[in-house]
Amino acid sequence: MPKVPAFLLKKLYVKDSLRSTDDGFSLTIKNTLAPGTITHVRSVVLDGQEIAVERIAIGRGENQRPAVRITPQTPFIFNLNEEAQVWVKGTRLTAGRHQLLVRVTTKEVGDLDIPVEDEYHE
């Protein structure tokens, strides 16, 4: 499968979308590359700490879909120029700069590690 360079994957993150939520945090990604089919959410890594897939959801607007329910049989379709939110429950953000990886598997190119670096302001 073709490898997508990190500098292109980095562009998927919507700058300044890192937000605190009532029970964790969220961020937004926008598909600017090509139509995609997410078949698995592997994890989110926040500042070097891996977060279990059971605490992650993905969706659009307020429609959250637990990441454990994204499978090859029930994929998350991610069309070109579409935005999706990633929610992480049970982990609070502290003020300051954070580095994240959103780790997914796609039907089209296999494993992707989407790098995110942003600053969170309380």
Biotite code that builds the C-alpha atoms (Angstrom):
import biotite.structure as struc

atoms = struc.array([
    struc.Atom([0.000, 0.000, 0.000], chain_id="A", res_id=1, res_name="MET", atom_name="CA", element="C"),
    struc.Atom([1.229, 3.528, -0.675], chain_id="A", res_id=2, res_name="PRO", atom_name="CA", element="C"),
    struc.Atom([2.704, 5.479, 2.215], chain_id="A", res_id=3, res_name="LYS", atom_name="CA", element="C"),
    struc.Atom([1.321, 8.960, 2.943], chain_id="A", res_id=4, res_name="VAL", atom_name="CA", element="C"),
    struc.Atom([4.054, 11.392, 4.046], chain_id="A", res_id=5, res_name="PRO", atom_name="CA", element="C"),
    struc.Atom([3.711, 12.887, 7.541], chain_id="A", res_id=6, res_name="ALA", atom_name="CA", element="C"),
    struc.Atom([3.805, 16.453, 6.190], chain_id="A", res_id=7, res_name="PHE", atom_name="CA", element="C"),
    struc.Atom([0.588, 15.734, 4.234], chain_id="A", res_id=8, res_name="LEU", atom_name="CA", element="C"),
    struc.Atom([-1.082, 13.994, 7.176], chain_id="A", res_id=9, res_name="LEU", atom_name="CA", element="C"),
    struc.Atom([-0.246, 16.958, 9.412], chain_id="A", res_id=10, res_name="LYS", atom_name="CA", element="C"),
    struc.Atom([-2.392, 19.149, 7.156], chain_id="A", res_id=11, res_name="LYS", atom_name="CA", element="C"),
    struc.Atom([-5.490, 17.101, 8.053], chain_id="A", res_id=12, res_name="LEU", atom_name="CA", element="C"),
    struc.Atom([-5.663, 18.697, 11.506], chain_id="A", res_id=13, res_name="TYR", atom_name="CA", element="C"),
    struc.Atom([-7.867, 21.796, 11.733], chain_id="A", res_id=14, res_name="VAL", atom_name="CA", element="C"),
    struc.Atom([-5.661, 24.309, 13.537], chain_id="A", res_id=15, res_name="LYS", atom_name="CA", element="C"),
    struc.Atom([-6.971, 25.662, 16.850], chain_id="A", res_id=16, res_name="ASP", atom_name="CA", element="C"),
    struc.Atom([-9.653, 22.955, 17.096], chain_id="A", res_id=17, res_name="SER", atom_name="CA", element="C"),
    struc.Atom([-8.178, 21.355, 20.225], chain_id="A", res_id=18, res_name="LEU", atom_name="CA", element="C"),
    struc.Atom([-10.864, 21.852, 22.885], chain_id="A", res_id=19, res_name="ARG", atom_name="CA", element="C"),
    struc.Atom([-11.707, 20.761, 26.382], chain_id="A", res_id=20, res_name="SER", atom_name="CA", element="C"),
    struc.Atom([-15.072, 18.997, 26.812], chain_id="A", res_id=21, res_name="THR", atom_name="CA", element="C"),
    struc.Atom([-17.120, 18.115, 29.899], chain_id="A", res_id=22, res_name="ASP", atom_name="CA", element="C"),
    struc.Atom([-15.472, 14.706, 30.119], chain_id="A", res_id=23, res_name="ASP", atom_name="CA", element="C"),
    struc.Atom([-12.213, 15.056, 28.154], chain_id="A", res_id=24, res_name="GLY", atom_name="CA", element="C"),
    struc.Atom([-11.163, 16.808, 24.952], chain_id="A", res_id=25, res_name="PHE", atom_name="CA", element="C"),
    struc.Atom([-11.839, 16.943, 21.236], chain_id="A", res_id=26, res_name="SER", atom_name="CA", element="C"),
    struc.Atom([-10.161, 17.958, 18.005], chain_id="A", res_id=27, res_name="LEU", atom_name="CA", element="C"),
    struc.Atom([-11.190, 18.262, 14.374], chain_id="A", res_id=28, res_name="THR", atom_name="CA", element="C"),
    struc.Atom([-9.644, 16.767, 11.265], chain_id="A", res_id=29, res_name="ILE", atom_name="CA", element="C"),
    struc.Atom([-10.565, 17.652, 7.686], chain_id="A", res_id=30, res_name="LYS", atom_name="CA", element="C"),
    struc.Atom([-10.012, 15.304, 4.792], chain_id="A", res_id=31, res_name="ASN", atom_name="CA", element="C"),
    struc.Atom([-8.097, 17.347, 2.226], chain_id="A", res_id=32, res_name="THR", atom_name="CA", element="C"),
    struc.Atom([-6.387, 14.402, 0.516], chain_id="A", res_id=33, res_name="LEU", atom_name="CA", element="C"),
    struc.Atom([-8.833, 11.922, -1.068], chain_id="A", res_id=34, res_name="ALA", atom_name="CA", element="C"),
    struc.Atom([-12.010, 10.048, -0.153], chain_id="A", res_id=35, res_name="PRO", atom_name="CA", element="C"),
    struc.Atom([-11.217, 7.588, 2.614], chain_id="A", res_id=36, res_name="GLY", atom_name="CA", element="C"),
    struc.Atom([-12.662, 4.661, 4.495], chain_id="A", res_id=37, res_name="THR", atom_name="CA", element="C"),
    struc.Atom([-11.572, 4.372, 8.125], chain_id="A", res_id=38, res_name="ILE", atom_name="CA", element="C"),
    struc.Atom([-11.810, 0.708, 9.094], chain_id="A", res_id=39, res_name="THR", atom_name="CA", element="C"),
    struc.Atom([-10.182, 0.919, 12.517], chain_id="A", res_id=40, res_name="HIS", atom_name="CA", element="C"),
    struc.Atom([-9.275, 3.561, 15.089], chain_id="A", res_id=41, res_name="VAL", atom_name="CA", element="C"),
    struc.Atom([-6.133, 2.233, 16.768], chain_id="A", res_id=42, res_name="ARG", atom_name="CA", element="C"),
    struc.Atom([-5.613, 4.923, 19.425], chain_id="A", res_id=43, res_name="SER", atom_name="CA", element="C"),
    struc.Atom([-4.902, 8.543, 20.206], chain_id="A", res_id=44, res_name="VAL", atom_name="CA", element="C"),
    struc.Atom([-1.544, 9.436, 21.719], chain_id="A", res_id=45, res_name="VAL", atom_name="CA", element="C"),
    struc.Atom([-1.419, 12.592, 23.850], chain_id="A", res_id=46, res_name="LEU", atom_name="CA", element="C"),
    struc.Atom([2.055, 13.850, 24.780], chain_id="A", res_id=47, res_name="ASP", atom_name="CA", element="C"),
    struc.Atom([3.475, 10.328, 24.523], chain_id="A", res_id=48, res_name="GLY", atom_name="CA", element="C"),
    struc.Atom([0.662, 8.632, 26.484], chain_id="A", res_id=49, res_name="GLN", atom_name="CA", element="C"),
    struc.Atom([-1.469, 6.202, 24.501], chain_id="A", res_id=50, res_name="GLU", atom_name="CA", element="C"),
    struc.Atom([-5.211, 6.434, 25.104], chain_id="A", res_id=51, res_name="ILE", atom_name="CA", element="C"),
    struc.Atom([-7.246, 3.252, 24.798], chain_id="A", res_id=52, res_name="ALA", atom_name="CA", element="C"),
    struc.Atom([-9.621, 3.001, 21.857], chain_id="A", res_id=53, res_name="VAL", atom_name="CA", element="C"),
    struc.Atom([-12.513, 2.375, 24.277], chain_id="A", res_id=54, res_name="GLU", atom_name="CA", element="C"),
    struc.Atom([-12.273, 6.033, 25.355], chain_id="A", res_id=55, res_name="ARG", atom_name="CA", element="C"),
    struc.Atom([-12.370, 7.442, 21.803], chain_id="A", res_id=56, res_name="ILE", atom_name="CA", element="C"),
    struc.Atom([-15.293, 8.413, 19.573], chain_id="A", res_id=57, res_name="ALA", atom_name="CA", element="C"),
    struc.Atom([-15.383, 9.898, 16.085], chain_id="A", res_id=58, res_name="ILE", atom_name="CA", element="C"),
    struc.Atom([-18.171, 11.615, 14.218], chain_id="A", res_id=59, res_name="GLY", atom_name="CA", element="C"),
    struc.Atom([-19.677, 14.763, 12.787], chain_id="A", res_id=60, res_name="ARG", atom_name="CA", element="C"),
    struc.Atom([-21.403, 17.529, 14.707], chain_id="A", res_id=61, res_name="GLY", atom_name="CA", element="C"),
    struc.Atom([-22.733, 16.034, 17.923], chain_id="A", res_id=62, res_name="GLU", atom_name="CA", element="C"),
    struc.Atom([-23.101, 12.527, 16.457], chain_id="A", res_id=63, res_name="ASN", atom_name="CA", element="C"),
    struc.Atom([-20.439, 10.501, 18.236], chain_id="A", res_id=64, res_name="GLN", atom_name="CA", element="C"),
    struc.Atom([-19.669, 6.939, 17.199], chain_id="A", res_id=65, res_name="ARG", atom_name="CA", element="C"),
    struc.Atom([-17.568, 4.845, 19.586], chain_id="A", res_id=66, res_name="PRO", atom_name="CA", element="C"),
    struc.Atom([-14.266, 4.000, 17.936], chain_id="A", res_id=67, res_name="ALA", atom_name="CA", element="C"),
    struc.Atom([-14.625, 0.337, 18.885], chain_id="A", res_id=68, res_name="VAL", atom_name="CA", element="C"),
    struc.Atom([-17.633, 0.199, 16.539], chain_id="A", res_id=69, res_name="ARG", atom_name="CA", element="C"),
    struc.Atom([-15.572, 1.256, 13.528], chain_id="A", res_id=70, res_name="ILE", atom_name="CA", element="C"),
    struc.Atom([-14.622, -1.957, 11.749], chain_id="A", res_id=71, res_name="THR", atom_name="CA", element="C"),
    struc.Atom([-14.079, -3.170, 8.175], chain_id="A", res_id=72, res_name="PRO", atom_name="CA", element="C"),
    struc.Atom([-17.740, -4.261, 8.233], chain_id="A", res_id=73, res_name="GLN", atom_name="CA", element="C"),
    struc.Atom([-18.955, -0.910, 9.675], chain_id="A", res_id=74, res_name="THR", atom_name="CA", element="C"),
    struc.Atom([-16.383, 1.659, 8.483], chain_id="A", res_id=75, res_name="PRO", atom_name="CA", element="C"),
    struc.Atom([-16.391, 5.419, 8.945], chain_id="A", res_id=76, res_name="PHE", atom_name="CA", element="C"),
    struc.Atom([-16.661, 6.997, 5.491], chain_id="A", res_id=77, res_name="ILE", atom_name="CA", element="C"),
    struc.Atom([-14.524, 10.141, 5.331], chain_id="A", res_id=78, res_name="PHE", atom_name="CA", element="C"),
    struc.Atom([-15.285, 12.002, 2.114], chain_id="A", res_id=79, res_name="ASN", atom_name="CA", element="C"),
    struc.Atom([-13.042, 14.628, 0.557], chain_id="A", res_id=80, res_name="LEU", atom_name="CA", element="C"),
    struc.Atom([-13.349, 18.085, 2.199], chain_id="A", res_id=81, res_name="ASN", atom_name="CA", element="C"),
    struc.Atom([-15.410, 16.656, 5.048], chain_id="A", res_id=82, res_name="GLU", atom_name="CA", element="C"),
    struc.Atom([-14.637, 17.389, 8.707], chain_id="A", res_id=83, res_name="GLU", atom_name="CA", element="C"),
    struc.Atom([-14.805, 14.887, 11.548], chain_id="A", res_id=84, res_name="ALA", atom_name="CA", element="C"),
    struc.Atom([-14.430, 15.364, 15.277], chain_id="A", res_id=85, res_name="GLN", atom_name="CA", element="C"),
    struc.Atom([-12.388, 13.064, 17.468], chain_id="A", res_id=86, res_name="VAL", atom_name="CA", element="C"),
    struc.Atom([-13.491, 12.934, 21.115], chain_id="A", res_id=87, res_name="TRP", atom_name="CA", element="C"),
    struc.Atom([-11.391, 11.497, 23.935], chain_id="A", res_id=88, res_name="VAL", atom_name="CA", element="C"),
    struc.Atom([-13.118, 10.788, 27.230], chain_id="A", res_id=89, res_name="LYS", atom_name="CA", element="C"),
    struc.Atom([-11.532, 10.696, 30.653], chain_id="A", res_id=90, res_name="GLY", atom_name="CA", element="C"),
    struc.Atom([-8.398, 12.727, 29.858], chain_id="A", res_id=91, res_name="THR", atom_name="CA", element="C"),
    struc.Atom([-8.218, 16.430, 30.667], chain_id="A", res_id=92, res_name="ARG", atom_name="CA", element="C"),
    struc.Atom([-6.044, 18.890, 28.796], chain_id="A", res_id=93, res_name="LEU", atom_name="CA", element="C"),
    struc.Atom([-3.709, 21.185, 30.653], chain_id="A", res_id=94, res_name="THR", atom_name="CA", element="C"),
    struc.Atom([-2.928, 24.639, 29.331], chain_id="A", res_id=95, res_name="ALA", atom_name="CA", element="C"),
    struc.Atom([0.023, 24.706, 26.945], chain_id="A", res_id=96, res_name="GLY", atom_name="CA", element="C"),
    struc.Atom([1.392, 23.010, 23.857], chain_id="A", res_id=97, res_name="ARG", atom_name="CA", element="C"),
    struc.Atom([0.410, 19.416, 23.132], chain_id="A", res_id=98, res_name="HIS", atom_name="CA", element="C"),
    struc.Atom([1.540, 16.804, 20.648], chain_id="A", res_id=99, res_name="GLN", atom_name="CA", element="C"),
    struc.Atom([-0.909, 14.150, 19.555], chain_id="A", res_id=100, res_name="LEU", atom_name="CA", element="C"),
    struc.Atom([-1.190, 11.290, 17.110], chain_id="A", res_id=101, res_name="LEU", atom_name="CA", element="C"),
    struc.Atom([-4.546, 10.124, 15.824], chain_id="A", res_id=102, res_name="VAL", atom_name="CA", element="C"),
    struc.Atom([-3.866, 6.539, 14.771], chain_id="A", res_id=103, res_name="ARG", atom_name="CA", element="C"),
    struc.Atom([-6.287, 4.988, 12.264], chain_id="A", res_id=104, res_name="VAL", atom_name="CA", element="C"),
    struc.Atom([-6.347, 2.292, 9.607], chain_id="A", res_id=105, res_name="THR", atom_name="CA", element="C"),
    struc.Atom([-7.883, 2.983, 6.210], chain_id="A", res_id=106, res_name="THR", atom_name="CA", element="C"),
    struc.Atom([-9.008, 0.647, 3.464], chain_id="A", res_id=107, res_name="LYS", atom_name="CA", element="C"),
    struc.Atom([-7.137, 2.716, 0.880], chain_id="A", res_id=108, res_name="GLU", atom_name="CA", element="C"),
    struc.Atom([-3.636, 3.088, 2.395], chain_id="A", res_id=109, res_name="VAL", atom_name="CA", element="C"),
    struc.Atom([-3.521, 1.054, 5.607], chain_id="A", res_id=110, res_name="GLY", atom_name="CA", element="C"),
    struc.Atom([-2.208, 2.513, 8.871], chain_id="A", res_id=111, res_name="ASP", atom_name="CA", element="C"),
    struc.Atom([-2.030, 6.296, 9.239], chain_id="A", res_id=112, res_name="LEU", atom_name="CA", element="C"),
    struc.Atom([-0.625, 8.264, 12.169], chain_id="A", res_id=113, res_name="ASP", atom_name="CA", element="C"),
    struc.Atom([-2.008, 11.785, 11.888], chain_id="A", res_id=114, res_name="ILE", atom_name="CA", element="C"),
    struc.Atom([0.310, 14.169, 13.775], chain_id="A", res_id=115, res_name="PRO", atom_name="CA", element="C"),
    struc.Atom([-1.270, 17.056, 15.670], chain_id="A", res_id=116, res_name="VAL", atom_name="CA", element="C"),
    struc.Atom([0.557, 19.844, 17.441], chain_id="A", res_id=117, res_name="GLU", atom_name="CA", element="C"),
    struc.Atom([-1.377, 22.710, 18.944], chain_id="A", res_id=118, res_name="ASP", atom_name="CA", element="C"),
    struc.Atom([-1.664, 24.892, 21.988], chain_id="A", res_id=119, res_name="GLU", atom_name="CA", element="C"),
    struc.Atom([-4.592, 24.620, 24.360], chain_id="A", res_id=120, res_name="TYR", atom_name="CA", element="C"),
    struc.Atom([-5.733, 27.707, 26.259], chain_id="A", res_id=121, res_name="HIS", atom_name="CA", element="C"),
    struc.Atom([-8.047, 27.280, 29.245], chain_id="A", res_id=122, res_name="GLU", atom_name="CA", element="C"),
])
